[in-house]
Amino acid sequence: MNIGDTVKLIKKEYPSVSISRIRFLEKEGLIKPNRSKGGTRYFSDKDISRIKKILDLQDCLLYTSDAADEEDSVDLGGRRII
């Protein structure tokens, strides 16, 4: 499934998702969709499930840029979470 179709599918559950948000997740190394020789991204069911998990975490977790203890925090797409 290409990126446009993937966004349309995910948008049913996560209205804030966009093509740029999916590209950001890829840029941050959180997802790695297959690509055609021409560079078109193709998302598998596994990729889509992973995107949904990430979106759930982003929506539900407390974000902070100044984590009190760096060892106890995780970087999630440029945001530190505790």
C-alpha distance (Angstrom), angle and dihedral (degrees) to the residues before:
residue distance angle dihedral
M1 . . .
N2 3.82 . .
I3 3.81 123.6 .
G4 3.82 95.4 -97.0
D5 3.79 93.3 52.3
T6 3.80 90.4 43.6
V7 3.81 91.5 54.5
K8 3.82 91.6 47.7
L9 3.81 90.4 52.6
I10 3.81 95.6 45.9
K11 3.82 93.4 42.3
K12 3.82 89.2 70.5
E13 3.82 88.9 69.6
Y14 3.81 100.0 22.7
P15 3.83 109.6 37.0
S16 3.81 93.0 -177.4
V17 3.81 94.4 61.9
S18 3.79 116.8 112.4
I19 3.78 139.1 172.8
S20 3.80 89.9 -103.0
R21 3.81 91.1 52.0
I22 3.82 90.5 52.8
R23 3.81 90.4 47.9
F24 3.81 89.0 50.4
L25 3.81 91.1 53.9
E26 3.79 88.6 52.0
K27 3.80 92.7 46.7
E28 3.81 89.5 52.8
G29 3.81 90.4 51.6
L30 3.79 94.9 -114.8
I31 3.81 93.2 121.8
K32 3.80 131.9 23.7
P33 3.80 112.1 -164.8
N34 3.77 119.8 -172.4
R35 3.80 116.8 -103.0
S36 3.76 133.9 -148.3
K37 3.80 120.8 -127.7
G38 3.81 86.3 -97.0
G39 3.81 91.4 54.7
T40 3.81 99.4 -105.5
R41 3.79 111.5 150.8
Y42 3.80 117.2 -126.1
F43 3.80 117.8 -164.1
S44 3.79 121.7 -154.4
D45 3.80 124.9 -153.5
K46 3.81 86.6 -100.5
D47 3.82 90.8 54.8
I48 3.81 90.7 49.7
S49 3.81 91.8 49.9
R50 3.80 90.1 50.4
I51 3.81 91.7 49.5
K52 3.82 90.1 51.8
K53 3.82 91.1 50.2
I54 3.79 90.7 50.9
L55 3.81 91.8 48.3
D56 3.81 89.8 50.1
L57 3.79 90.4 52.1
Q58 3.78 92.6 46.9
D59 3.81 91.0 50.2
C60 3.80 96.8 44.5
L61 3.79 108.0 35.9
L62 3.76 130.0 83.7
Y63 3.80 110.5 -109.3
T64 3.74 124.2 -151.7
S65 3.77 133.4 166.6
D66 3.81 91.8 -157.0
A67 3.78 105.3 53.8
A68 3.79 109.8 -168.7
D69 3.79 92.7 -138.2
E70 3.79 115.1 24.4
E71 3.81 91.1 -160.1
D72 3.80 91.1 60.3
S73 3.80 95.4 47.7
V74 3.78 132.9 78.4
D75 3.81 129.2 -146.0
L76 3.81 108.7 -125.9
G77 3.76 109.5 -177.2
G78 3.79 95.6 -37.7
R79 3.80 95.7 -39.4
R80 3.78 124.1 103.2
I81 3.78 115.4 -134.8
I82 3.77 127.4 -169.6
